[in-house]
Amino acid sequence: MPVFTRFRQPPTPADEPHEEDTPDEAPEGREPDEPHEPDVVEPEDPGEAVEAAPAAEPAARTADASDAPRPARRGTWRTWRTWRTWRTRHPRAALVLRRTTTVLAAVLVLGALLLPNTLVALEPNRFARIPAEAVIAAVLLLCLPRAARRVAAALFGLGLGVLTVLNLLDMGFTEYLGRGFNVVLDWGLLDDAQAYVADSMGGAAAAWAAVGAVVLVVLVLVVMALAAVRLGELLAAHRERAARGALTVATVWMTCVALGVQTFGVPVATRSASGALEAQAHRVVDTLRDEAAFAKEAKADRFGATPGAQLVPDLRGKDMVFTFIESYGRSAIEDPVTAPGVGRTLDAGTKALAAKGFRAKSGWLTSATYGGSSWLGHSTFLSGLWVDNQQRYRTVTAGDHLTLTKAFRETGEWDTVGVMPGVQKAWPEAEWHGLDKVYDAFDLGYRGPKFSWSTMPDQYALEAFQRLEHGRKRDRPLMAEVILTSSHQPWAPLPRMVGWDEVGDGSVYDGIEASGVEASDIIADSTRSKEEYGKSVAYSVTSLTQWLERYGTDDTVLVFLGDHQPLARVSGDGASRDVPVSVVAKDPKVLDAIDDWNWTEGLKPAEDAPVWRMSSFRDRFLTAYGSTPHPTGE
């Protein structure tokens, strides 16, 4: 007579427990992922069970195909059994693993709720607080049945993941651009960031950075969702104690709010997460409202209907050169690290130009941008409108608002050109700028190496401008817009001045670039970044002033300025948005026309020199040189 040993076999698909059959709570003291099972006795000899099984199988089975085993469920069951077996054999290790997972989940969730959105605020005291959102979420999860609780916890975790990503983006944008991330407008700037990394550190680094960023975002979202579900199940497994704890923490939170309790200089009670979401929502609403308001503002133009004959009549016959120096900000002149070198360069330039008969006056303009997005500064200066975001830029460049450079073309008295060594793709904005011809990075004949982001040294770009346009015999004077890029971050490696007769096609810079400092050597070092930034500004200013000394004529008028301050790591936290601006000319009438501006004599503006919004320059300039207002859109 066969001997049958009683033992528990894995259930068939029909016998497998359904979710609704599992108790909503684990017994007291048991983790939520440990459903209770009765103890089983394993067979001493599995062969006996196998031998006996066929006798019972015909009665237990039917020909219904729906009874066929399902591999996916069987694989899941085997995985579960493997885990159960390991946990049974290593109870202490399993307990440590469970508790570690729970602690990590709590740290992640609380960390996400308390994470600030600026690097300056990223201090330990920010994490020694009680977030109201944690109390509310705990109460909500305790009130929900199992299925709804898991869904709610997963959504809560995903929301925390999204908030974490937005806070990290805010940190980066504040560090580089002096403002938070705008979820409506700023996605396109991420492409620019990748291009900047590619230009500065190579295509491979940019590709890996992009992949790493995507993986990080996905990982944050998934891990946050899993962490929230883990904590939700833990709360349900200890419902009574969790409810008492939530009530206690809520009472403490309200008491701290009422009494204004602080630790380490910050309030104990906080709702920073919901405040951050509120701020993002307000930012979106304000952006959408601003779009409509700015479109109306852009249609109103004090000089929009002024005939060409009445625009800048006092500058007739002058060669006008408007030059933007990348990241040339107030910090370059006033920061203790950069000021000595840049100051000496400006003083030397003032003296050298004076020896050639040139005088200069300088002041300050408050840029519409900070740390980057140079085109916003350019368009603000030229249009007379405050263009501080991408939507405003698209709106104004799509219209026919009069720009300062276009005003010269409208007269019919000037040839207008642009020298844009930083432009490496189609640039339809040339028409809005009023430029008849644009020389981009591929039109200037450069055969030397790139210097990080900058496609060519400023000295070469200016020499090419002289060769291609300024030095040519022409029937009409020239109006040029020139963008100098050597002072663009990361300020390594940097070019240096060579003899103007040695510039050639740029091959002379091969050895200079190869022996320069690597961007990776300074990019994380604030002091070294400041030092190299100061050198880059000194180089750009020297290139420009030496060009004017060498090639300037009695009829040359140079207006040059910075487009924005450098990023916060160099300009400092809380730095202003002011940039220097100078007007240089030989003809005394040119500078006499702006005497009432009260600017400082020379290339270096005094600390107390007038400060204007950059958007006010166009109208002041047009008025100073005889333009007659004829408004439109009013």
Residue pairs with C-beta under 8 A, 6 or more apart in sequence:
2 48
2 51
2 52
3 48
4 48
4 49
4 52
5 41
5 43
5 44
5 45
5 48
5 49
6 41
7 40
7 41
7 42
7 43
7 49
8 40
8 41
9 49
10 74
10 77
10 81
11 17
12 67
12 69
13 67
13 69
13 70
13 73
13 74
14 67
16 73
16 77
17 35
19 146
19 147
22 35
22 146
23 35
23 36
24 145
24 146
24 236
25 32
25 236
25 237
25 239
26 32
26 34
26 35
26 36
26 237
27 36
28 238
30 36
30 237
31 98
31 234
31 237
32 233
32 234
32 236
32 237
33 98
33 233
43 49
61 67
86 94
87 94
101 230
102 230
102 231
102 234
104 227
105 226
105 227
105 228
105 230
105 231
106 227
106 231
108 223
108 224
108 227
109 134
109 157
109 160
109 224
109 227
109 228
109 231
110 127
110 131
110 134
111 127
112 160
112 161
112 163
112 164
112 224
112 273
113 131
113 133
113 134
113 160
113 272
113 273
114 126
114 127
114 129
114 131
114 270
114 272
114 273
115 122
115 126
115 163
115 164
115 167
116 122
116 126
116 167
116 272
117 166
117 167
117 170
117 171
117 174
117 180
117 276
118 170
118 171
118 174
119 171
119 174
119 175
120 573
122 171
124 264
125 263
125 264
125 265
125 266
126 266
128 263
128 264
128 266
128 268
129 263
129 266
129 267
129 268
129 269
129 270
129 272
130 249
130 252
130 253
130 256
130 268
130 269
130 270
131 270
131 271
131 272
131 273
132 253
132 269
132 270
132 271
132 274
133 271
133 273
133 274
134 249
135 246
135 249
135 250
135 253
137 156
137 228
138 235
138 242
138 245
138 246
139 246
139 250
140 152
141 149
141 152
141 153
141 156
141 232
141 235
141 236
142 235
142 236
142 239
142 242
142 243
142 246
144 152
146 236
149 232
149 233
149 236
150 229
150 232
150 233
152 232
153 225
153 228
153 229
153 231
153 232
153 233
154 225
154 228
154 229
156 228
157 224
157 225
157 226
157 227
157 228
157 229
158 221
158 224
158 225
160 224
160 228
160 273
161 220
161 221
161 222
161 223
161 224
161 225
162 221
163 273
163 276
163 277
164 220
164 224
165 217
165 220
165 221
166 181
166 183
166 276
166 280
167 276
169 181
169 186
170 180
170 181
172 181
173 179
173 180
173 181
173 186
174 180
174 568
175 371
175 567
175 568
175 569
176 371
176 372
176 567
176 568
177 369
177 370
177 371
177 372
177 373
177 567
178 369
178 370
178 371
178 565
178 567
178 568
178 577
179 370
180 279
180 283
182 283
182 284
182 287
182 389
183 280
183 283
183 284
184 283
184 284
184 287
184 288
184 391
185 287
185 389
185 390
185 391
186 390
188 390
189 373
189 390
194 206
194 209
194 210
195 206
196 453
197 205
197 206
197 209
198 205
198 206
199 450
199 452
199 453
200 452
200 453
200 489
200 490
200 519
201 519
201 520
234 242
235 242
236 242
253 268
253 269
254 269
255 261
256 267
256 268
256 269
257 267
257 269
260 267
261 267
261 268
261 269
262 268
287 389
287 391
290 389
290 391
290 392
291 391
291 392
291 395
294 385
294 391
294 392
294 395
294 396
295 395
297 385
298 385
298 395
298 396
298 399
298 401
299 399
299 401
299 632
299 633
300 631
300 632
300 633
300 634
301 384
301 401
301 402
301 631
301 632
301 633
302 384
302 619
302 629
302 631
303 311
303 402
303 407
303 619
303 622
303 627
303 629
303 630
303 631
304 401
304 402
304 630
304 631
304 632
304 633
305 630
305 631
305 632
306 402
306 627
306 628
306 629
306 630
307 630
308 410
308 411
308 412
308 413
309 411
310 627
310 628
310 630
311 407
311 408
311 410
311 411
311 622
311 627
312 407
312 408
312 411
312 622
312 625
312 626
312 627
313 625
313 626
313 627
314 589
314 593
314 624
314 625
314 626
315 557
315 590
315 625
316 413
316 477
317 477
317 555
318 477
318 555
318 556
318 557
318 585
318 587
318 590
319 470
319 477
319 478
319 479
319 480
319 553
319 555
319 556
319 557
320 408
320 414
320 477
320 478
320 479
320 480
320 557
320 559
321 470
321 478
321 479
321 480
321 482
321 556
321 557
321 558
321 559
321 560
322 404
322 405
322 479
322 480
322 481
322 482
322 559
322 560
323 481
323 482
323 483
323 484
323 544
323 558
323 559
323 560
323 561
324 374
324 377
324 378
324 381
324 481
324 482
324 483
324 484
324 560
324 561
324 562
324 563
325 484
325 487
325 537
325 540
325 541
325 544
325 560
325 561
325 562
325 563
326 374
326 422
326 483
326 484
326 485
326 486
326 487
326 488
326 540
326 562
326 563
327 487
327 488
327 489
327 533
327 536
327 537
327 562
327 563
327 564
327 565
327 566
328 487
328 537
328 540
328 541
328 561
328 562
328 563
328 579
328 580
329 367
329 562
329 564
329 565
329 566
329 571
329 575
329 577
329 578
329 579
329 580
330 364
330 565
330 571
330 575
330 576
330 578
330 579
330 580
331 338
331 565
331 566
331 570
331 571
331 572
331 575
332 338
332 339
332 342
332 533
332 534
332 537
332 562
332 566
332 580
333 339
333 342
333 343
333 346
333 580
333 604
333 605
334 607
335 530
335 534
335 570
335 571
335 572
337 527
337 530
337 531
337 534
338 530
338 531
338 533
338 534
338 537
339 534
341 534
341 535
341 538
342 534
342 537
342 538
342 541
343 604
344 538
345 537
345 538
345 541
345 542
346 541
346 602
346 603
346 604
347 602
347 603
347 604
349 541
349 542
349 545
349 603
350 360
350 602
350 603
350 604
352 545
352 546
352 549
353 359
353 360
353 545
353 548
353 549
353 584
353 603
356 548
356 549
356 552
356 586
357 554
357 586
358 548
358 549
358 552
358 584
358 585
358 586
359 584
359 585
359 586
359 588
359 591
359 601
360 582
360 583
360 584
360 591
360 601
360 602
360 603
361 582
361 583
361 591
361 594
361 597
361 599
361 600
361 601
361 602
362 580
362 581
362 582
362 583
362 599
362 600
362 602
362 603
362 604
362 605
362 609
363 580
363 581
363 597
363 598
363 599
363 600
363 605
363 609
363 610
363 611
363 612
364 578
364 579
364 580
364 581
364 605
364 609
364 610
364 611
364 612
365 381
365 561
365 578
365 579
365 581
365 611
365 612
365 613
365 614
365 617
366 576
366 577
366 578
366 579
366 611
366 612
366 613
366 614
367 377
367 380
367 562
367 563
367 564
367 565
367 577
367 578
367 579
367 614
368 376
368 377
368 380
368 386
368 387
368 388
368 577
368 614
368 615
369 376
369 377
369 380
369 388
369 563
369 564
369 577
370 564
370 565
370 577
371 564
371 565
371 566
371 567
371 568
371 571
372 564
372 567
373 390
373 564
374 483
374 563
374 564
375 393
375 429
376 387
376 388
376 389
376 390
376 392
376 393
376 564
377 562
377 563
377 564
377 579
377 614
378 483
378 563
379 385
379 387
379 393
379 396
379 397
379 403
380 386
380 387
380 388
380 614
380 615
381 404
381 561
381 563
381 614
381 615
381 617
381 618
382 403
382 404
382 405
382 433
382 618
383 396
383 401
383 402
383 403
383 404
383 615
383 618
384 404
384 615
384 616
384 617
384 618
384 619
385 392
385 396
385 401
385 615
386 392
386 613
386 615
387 393
387 396
387 615
396 432
397 429
397 432
399 432
400 432
401 432
402 410
403 432
403 433
403 434
403 618
404 617
404 618
404 621
404 622
405 416
405 433
405 434
405 435
405 479
405 481
406 416
406 432
406 433
406 434
407 434
407 622
407 627
408 414
408 416
408 434
408 479
409 416
409 434
409 435
409 436
409 479
410 434
413 476
413 477
414 476
414 477
414 478
414 479
415 436
415 474
415 476
415 477
415 478
415 479
416 434
416 435
416 436
416 437
416 478
416 479
416 480
416 481
417 435
417 436
417 437
417 438
417 439
417 469
417 478
417 479
417 480
417 481
418 430
418 433
418 435
418 437
418 438
418 439
418 480
418 481
418 482
418 483
419 439
419 444
419 461
419 464
419 465
419 469
419 480
419 481
419 482
419 483
420 427
420 438
420 439
420 440
420 441
420 483
421 440
421 441
421 444
421 446
421 454
421 455
421 456
421 461
421 483
421 484
421 485
422 441
422 453
422 454
422 455
422 483
422 485
422 488
423 438
423 440
423 441
424 440
424 441
424 442
424 455
427 438
427 440
430 438
433 481
435 481
439 464
439 465
439 468
439 469
441 455
441 456
444 456
444 460
444 461
444 464
444 468
445 464
445 505
445 506
446 455
446 456
446 460
446 464
446 505
446 506
447 505
447 506
447 507
448 456
448 457
448 460
448 505
448 506
448 507
448 508
448 509
448 510
448 513
449 506
449 509
449 510
449 513
449 514
450 456
450 513
451 457
451 486
451 493
451 494
451 495
451 509
451 513
451 516
452 488
452 490
452 491
452 492
452 493
452 519
453 485
453 488
453 489
453 490
454 485
454 486
454 488
455 485
456 485
456 506
457 486
457 495
457 506
457 509
457 539
457 543
458 484
458 485
458 486
458 487
458 495
458 539
458 540
458 543
458 544
459 495
459 497
459 498
459 500
459 503
459 543
459 546
459 547
460 503
460 506
460 509
461 482
461 484
461 485
462 482
462 484
462 543
462 544
462 547
463 500
463 503
463 547
465 480
465 482
466 547
466 551
469 478
469 480
470 478
470 480
470 551
471 551
477 555
484 540
484 543
484 544
486 494
486 495
486 536
486 539
486 540
486 543
487 533
487 536
487 537
487 539
487 540
488 536
489 529
489 533
489 566
489 567
489 570
490 519
490 522
490 523
490 529
491 522
491 529
491 532
491 533
491 535
491 536
492 516
492 517
492 518
492 519
492 521
492 522
492 523
492 532
493 512
493 513
493 515
493 516
493 517
493 518
493 519
494 516
494 517
494 532
494 535
494 536
494 539
495 509
495 512
495 513
495 539
496 512
496 539
497 539
497 542
497 543
497 546
498 508
498 509
498 512
500 546
500 550
502 508
517 532
521 528
522 528
522 529
522 532
523 529
526 569
526 570
529 569
529 570
530 570
533 566
533 570
541 603
544 558
544 560
545 603
548 556
548 558
548 584
552 558
552 586
553 586
554 586
554 587
555 586
555 587
556 585
556 586
557 583
557 584
557 585
557 587
557 590
558 582
558 583
558 584
558 585
559 581
559 582
559 583
559 584
559 621
560 581
560 582
560 584
561 579
561 580
561 581
561 582
562 579
562 580
562 581
563 579
564 577
564 579
565 571
565 575
565 576
565 577
565 578
565 579
568 575
578 611
579 614
580 604
580 605
581 605
581 617
582 603
582 605
583 590
583 591
583 594
583 599
584 603
585 591
593 624
593 625
594 624
597 610
597 620
597 624
598 609
598 610
599 605
599 609
599 610
600 606
600 609
612 620
623 629
